[in-house]
């Protein structure tokens, strides 16, 4: 897209994904649900810039792009959770 390579969502769930190619961020359940809802997340300071594999309990659920203090969500908009989440 626009001269940049963006990982497709299907790559995250590919059986032969070499997860060591991407830095990974394992999320707790509340943050994973926020990711699946399409929200941007705060980026940990020790996470490298660029594309990050988002996981929940070690299972890949998608990608995000670390742009510094924020992770831009790359989860497909048509698959996002639309209902409100419990607090």
TIGUVO-283596 format. One line per 8 residues: number of its first residue (from 1); their letters; for each residue x, y, z of N, C-alpha, C, O, CB. Coordinates in Angstrom, 1 decimal, decimal comma, padded with zeros to 4 digits, m for minus. Atoms other than C-alpha are relative to their C-alpha. Glycine has a CB too. Layout:
NUM = A = X/Y/Z/X/Y/Z/X/Y/Z/X/Y/Z/X/Y/Z  ...
//
This chain:
1 = XXXXXXXX = 000,8/m001,2/000,0/000,0/000,0/000,0/000,9/001,2/000,0/001,7/001,4/000,9/m001,0/000,0/001,2  m000,8/m001,2/000,1/001,5/003,3/m001,1/001,5/m000,2/000,1/002,2/000,6/000,7/m000,5/001,0/001,1  m001,5/000,2/000,1/004,9/001,8/m001,7/000,5/m000,7/001,3/001,7/m000,9/001,4/000,7/001,2/m000,2  m000,5/000,7/m001,3/005,0/000,1/001,8/m000,6/m001,4/000,1/m001,7/m001,6/m000,4/m000,5/000,9/001,2  000,5/001,4/m000,2/004,7/m003,5/002,7/m000,8/000,0/001,3/m000,2/000,4/002,4/001,2/m001,0/000,0  000,8/000,1/m001,2/001,9/m004,1/005,2/m000,4/m001,5/000,1/m001,0/m002,0/m000,8/m001,3/000,9/m000,1  000,4/001,4/m000,1/001,4/m007,6/006,6/m001,5/m000,2/000,0/m002,2/000,5/000,7/000,6/m000,6/001,3  001,5/000,3/000,1/m002,0/m009,1/005,7/m000,4/m000,7/001,3/000,4/m001,4/001,9/m000,3/m000,9/m001,2
9 = XXXXXXXX = 000,5/000,6/m001,2/m004,1/m010,3/008,6/000,1/m001,5/000,0/000,4/m002,1/001,0/m001,5/000,4/000,3  m000,1/001,4/000,1/m004,1/m013,8/007,3/001,4/m000,6/000,3/001,5/m001,7/000,7/m000,4/m000,5/m001,4  m001,4/000,4/m000,3/m000,3/m014,0/007,8/000,1/m000,3/001,5/000,8/m001,3/001,9/001,0/001,1/m000,3  m000,1/000,2/m001,4/m000,9/m013,8/011,6/m000,5/m001,4/000,4/m000,1/m002,0/001,3/m000,8/001,1/000,7  000,6/001,3/m000,3/m003,0/m017,0/011,5/000,6/m001,1/m000,9/000,0/m002,2/m000,8/m001,5/000,1/m000,1  m000,6/001,1/000,9/m000,8/m018,9/009,0/000,7/m001,0/000,8/001,3/m000,8/001,8/000,9/000,7/m001,0  m000,6/001,1/m000,7/000,3/m022,3/010,1/001,5/000,1/000,0/002,1/m000,3/001,0/m000,5/m001,3/m000,6  m001,5/000,0/000,1/003,8/m021,8/008,9/000,6/001,4/000,2/001,7/001,7/m000,3/000,4/m000,5/m001,4
17 = XXXXXXXX = m000,6/m001,3/m000,3/004,3/m018,3/010,2/001,2/m000,1/000,9/001,2/m000,8/001,9/m001,1/000,9/000,8  m001,2/m000,1/m000,8/007,8/m017,7/011,5/m000,1/001,2/000,9/000,2/002,3/000,5/001,3/000,1/m001,0  000,3/m001,1/m000,9/006,8/m015,6/014,5/001,3/000,7/000,4/001,1/001,8/000,9/m000,7/m000,6/001,2  m001,3/m000,7/m000,4/010,5/m014,8/015,2/000,3/001,2/m001,0/001,2/002,0/m000,7/001,1/m000,9/000,0  m000,2/m001,1/000,9/010,3/m012,4/012,2/m000,5/001,3/000,5/m000,1/002,4/000,0/m000,5/m000,3/m001,4  000,6/m001,2/m000,5/008,2/m009,9/014,1/000,1/000,0/001,5/000,1/m001,0/002,2/m001,5/000,0/m000,4  000,1/m000,1/m001,5/008,4/m008,6/017,7/m001,4/m000,3/000,4/m002,4/000,1/m000,3/000,5/001,4/000,5  001,3/000,4/m000,4/005,5/m010,0/019,6/m000,4/000,7/001,3/000,5/001,0/002,1/m000,1/m001,5/000,2
25 = XXXXXXXX = 000,5/m000,6/m001,3/003,3/m008,4/022,3/m001,2/m000,9/000,4/m002,2/m000,9/m000,3/m000,4/001,5/m000,3  001,0/000,9/m000,6/001,2/m010,8/024,4/m000,9/000,9/000,9/m000,4/001,5/001,8/000,6/m001,2/000,8  000,9/m000,9/m000,7/m001,9/m009,0/025,7/m000,9/m000,7/001,0/m001,2/m001,9/000,8/m000,9/000,7/m001,0  001,0/000,6/m000,9/m004,1/m009,7/028,7/m001,4/000,1/m000,6/m001,6/000,8/m001,6/000,0/000,8/001,4  001,3/000,1/000,6/m007,8/m010,4/028,0/m000,6/001,3/m000,3/m001,2/001,5/m001,3/m000,9/m000,8/000,9  000,6/m001,3/000,2/m009,0/m006,8/028,4/000,6/000,8/m001,1/m000,1/001,4/m001,9/000,0/000,8/001,3  m000,7/m000,7/001,1/m006,4/m005,4/026,1/m000,2/m000,7/m001,3/m000,3/m000,1/m002,4/001,5/000,1/000,3  000,2/000,7/001,2/m006,9/m008,2/023,6/m001,4/000,3/m000,6/m001,6/000,4/m001,8/000,1/m001,6/000,2
33 = XXXXXXXX = 001,3/m000,4/000,4/m010,6/m007,4/023,5/m000,1/001,4/m000,6/m000,8/001,7/m001,6/m001,0/m000,1/001,1  m000,1/m001,4/000,6/m009,8/m003,7/022,9/000,6/m000,1/m001,4/000,2/000,7/m002,3/000,8/000,9/001,0  m000,7/000,2/001,3/m007,5/m004,8/020,0/m001,0/m000,5/m001,0/m001,1/000,0/m002,1/001,2/m000,9/000,1  001,0/000,6/000,9/m010,3/m006,9/018,5/m001,1/000,9/m000,3/m001,9/000,8/m001,3/m000,6/m001,3/000,6  001,0/m001,1/000,3/m012,6/m003,9/018,8/000,5/001,0/m000,9/m000,3/001,8/m001,5/m000,4/000,6/001,4  m000,6/m000,9/001,0/m010,2/m001,9/016,7/000,6/001,2/000,6/001,0/002,2/m000,1/m001,1/000,4/m000,9  m000,5/m001,2/m000,7/m008,9/000,5/019,3/001,6/000,0/m000,1/002,2/m001,1/m000,2/m000,4/000,0/001,5  m001,5/m000,1/m000,1/m005,3/001,8/019,3/000,4/m000,3/001,4/m000,3/000,0/002,4/000,5/001,4/m000,5
41 = XXXXXXXX = m000,5/000,3/m001,3/m003,2/000,6/022,2/001,2/000,8/000,3/002,0/001,2/m000,6/000,2/m001,5/000,1  m001,3/m000,7/m000,4/m000,4/002,2/024,2/001,1/m001,0/m000,2/001,0/m002,2/000,1/m000,1/000,4/001,5  m001,2/000,9/000,3/003,0/000,8/023,2/000,9/000,0/001,2/001,3/001,1/001,7/000,7/000,5/m001,3  m001,0/000,1/m001,0/005,4/m000,5/025,8/001,3/000,7/m000,5/001,6/000,7/m001,7/000,3/m001,4/000,4  m001,3/m000,7/000,4/008,7/001,5/025,8/001,0/m000,9/m000,6/001,8/m000,5/m001,4/000,5/000,8/001,2  m001,0/000,9/000,4/010,8/m001,6/025,2/m000,3/m000,7/m001,3/000,5/m001,5/m001,8/000,3/m001,0/001,1  000,5/000,6/001,3/008,9/m002,6/022,0/000,6/000,7/m001,2/000,6/001,9/m001,2/m001,5/m000,1/m000,1  m000,7/m000,6/001,2/010,8/m002,1/018,7/m001,1/000,6/m000,9/m002,2/000,2/m000,9/000,8/m001,0/m000,7
49 = XXXXXXXX = 000,8/m000,7/000,9/009,3/000,2/016,1/m000,4/m000,9/m001,2/000,4/m001,8/m001,5/000,6/001,3/m000,5  000,4/000,8/001,2/007,4/m001,2/013,1/m001,1/m000,9/000,3/m001,9/m000,7/001,3/001,2/m000,7/m000,6  001,1/001,0/m000,1/005,0/m004,1/012,7/000,3/m000,9/001,2/001,3/m001,5/001,3/m000,2/m000,7/m001,3  000,0/000,8/m001,2/004,2/m006,1/015,8/m001,0/m001,1/m000,1/m002,2/m000,8/m000,5/m000,2/000,9/001,3  000,9/001,1/000,0/002,6/m009,5/016,1/m000,8/000,1/001,3/m000,1/m000,1/002,4/000,7/m001,4/m000,2  000,8/m000,1/m001,2/m000,3/m009,2/018,6/m000,4/m001,4/000,4/m001,0/m002,1/m000,5/m001,2/001,0/m000,1  000,4/001,3/m000,4/m000,9/m012,4/020,6/m000,8/000,1/001,3/m000,8/001,0/002,1/001,2/m000,9/000,2  000,7/000,2/m001,3/m003,2/m013,6/023,4/000,2/m001,4/000,4/m000,1/m002,4/m000,3/m001,6/000,3/m000,2
57 = XXXXXXXX = m000,4/001,3/m000,5/m001,9/m016,4/025,5/000,9/m000,8/m001,0/000,8/m002,0/m001,1/m001,2/m000,9/000,4  m000,9/000,6/000,9/000,7/m017,0/022,9/m000,5/m000,3/m001,4/000,2/m000,8/m002,3/000,6/m001,3/000,5  000,7/000,3/001,3/m001,8/m017,4/020,0/m000,1/001,3/m000,8/m000,7/002,3/m000,3/m001,4/m000,6/000,2  000,1/m001,2/000,8/m001,4/m014,8/017,2/m001,4/000,4/m000,3/m002,2/m000,5/m000,8/000,8/m000,1/m001,3  001,3/m000,4/000,3/m004,5/m012,7/016,7/000,0/001,2/m001,1/m001,0/001,5/m001,6/m000,7/000,5/001,2  m000,1/m001,0/001,0/m003,2/m010,0/014,3/001,2/000,8/000,1/002,2/000,5/000,8/m001,2/000,9/000,1  m001,1/m000,9/000,0/m000,8/m007,2/013,7/m000,4/001,4/000,4/m001,5/001,8/000,3/000,6/000,1/m001,4  000,1/m001,4/m000,3/m000,3/m003,6/014,8/001,3/000,7/m000,4/002,3/000,0/m000,6/m000,3/000,3/001,5
65 = XXXXXXXX = m001,2/m000,7/000,3/002,2/m000,9/013,9/000,4/000,9/001,1/m000,4/001,8/001,5/m000,2/000,8/m001,3  m000,5/m000,8/m001,1/004,3/000,6/016,7/000,5/001,3/m000,6/001,5/001,2/m001,4/001,1/m000,8/000,8  m000,5/m001,3/000,5/004,7/004,3/015,9/000,6/000,8/001,1/000,8/002,1/001,0/m001,1/000,7/m000,7  m000,6/m000,7/m001,1/006,3/005,2/019,2/m000,8/m000,2/001,3/m000,6/m001,2/002,0/000,0/001,5/m000,3  000,7/000,2/m001,3/003,9/005,7/022,1/m001,4/m000,7/m000,2/m002,1/m001,0/000,7/m000,3/001,4/000,6  001,3/000,6/000,3/000,9/004,1/020,3/000,2/m001,2/m001,0/001,1/m001,1/m001,9/m001,0/001,0/m000,6  000,0/001,1/001,0/000,2/000,8/018,4/m001,3/000,3/m000,8/m002,4/000,2/m000,3/m000,1/m001,4/000,8  001,2/m000,2/000,9/m002,0/001,5/015,4/m000,5/m001,4/m000,4/000,3/m002,3/m000,7/000,4/000,7/m001,3
73 = XXXXXXXX = 000,7/001,2/000,2/m004,5/m001,3/015,0/m000,1/m000,4/m001,5/m000,6/000,4/m002,2/m001,3/000,0/000,7  000,1/000,4/001,4/m004,3/m003,3/011,7/m001,0/m001,2/m000,1/m001,1/m001,8/m001,1/001,3/m000,5/m000,5  001,1/001,0/000,0/m007,2/m005,7/012,6/m001,0/000,4/m001,0/m001,4/001,5/m001,0/m000,6/m000,3/001,4  000,9/m000,4/001,1/m009,6/m005,8/009,6/m001,3/000,6/000,6/m001,9/000,0/001,5/m000,4/m001,2/m000,8  001,1/m000,7/m000,5/m012,4/m003,4/010,2/m001,3/m000,8/m000,1/m002,2/m000,6/000,7/m000,2/001,4/m000,7  001,2/000,8/000,2/m015,1/m005,8/008,9/m000,1/m001,1/001,1/m001,2/m001,7/001,2/m000,1/m000,6/m001,4  000,0/001,1/m001,0/m014,1/m008,3/011,7/000,0/000,5/001,4/m000,1/m000,3/002,3/001,2/m000,9/m000,2  m000,1/m000,6/m001,3/m014,0/m005,9/014,6/m001,3/m000,3/000,8/m002,4/m000,4/000,3/000,2/001,5/m000,1
81 = XXXXXXX = 001,1/000,1/m000,9/m016,2/m006,3/017,7/m000,7/001,3/000,0/m000,1/002,4/000,2/000,5/m000,4/001,5  000,8/m001,2/000,1/m019,0/m003,8/017,5/m000,7/000,3/001,3/m001,1/001,4/001,5/m000,9/000,0/m001,1  000,7/m000,2/m001,3/m020,7/m004,3/020,9/000,9/000,7/001,0/002,1/000,6/000,9/m000,5/m001,4/000,5  m000,8/m000,6/m001,0/m019,6/m002,4/023,9/000,5/m001,1/000,9/m000,1/m002,1/001,2/m000,9/001,0/000,9  m000,7/001,0/m000,8/m017,2/m004,2/026,2/m000,3/000,3/001,5/m000,5/001,4/001,9/001,5/000,0/m000,3  000,2/m000,3/m001,4/m017,8/m004,7/029,9/001,3/000,6/000,6/002,4/000,4/000,2/m000,3/m001,3/000,8  m001,1/m000,7/m000,6/m015,6/m002,6/032,2/000,7/m000,8/001,0/001,7/m000,4/001,6/m000,5/001,3/000,6
//
